[in-house]
Amino acid sequence: METLHAVAHWLALALEVIAIGIIGFGAAEALVGIARVAVRPGTSNDERRTVWLKFARWLVAAMTFQLGADLVNTSFDPTWDELGRLAVVAVVRTFLSFFLDREVEDTRRRQHGATTEP
């Protein structure tokens, strides 16, 4: 059982490192995108919005890995603090994903000029 705890600890740590890497990569990409639209004349709001939507996708991906790490961490004798953290990450990730999907769909409709009825 102690070996399983050690494996779970290292797996959770690896998932957290992946989440941090994803956030770092997404932030770097967003900074480049922001700089690009800031210096280019005539940048549309949709182009600016696209930069933020891409960054939000990276955040959702990172939060998914963080959620996985929290699940692994709470799989053995969880505390109320750990369960609370897991719940908060799950709720924030769900809301971020929901609103991101809505924004992506709205942006897609604007870019294609389509007005589809739900």
PyMOL commands that set and color helices and strands:
alter all, ss='L'
color gray80, all
select helices_A, chain A and resi 2-39+45-73+80-112
alter helices_A, ss='H'
color red, helices_A
deselect
rebuild
show_as cartoon
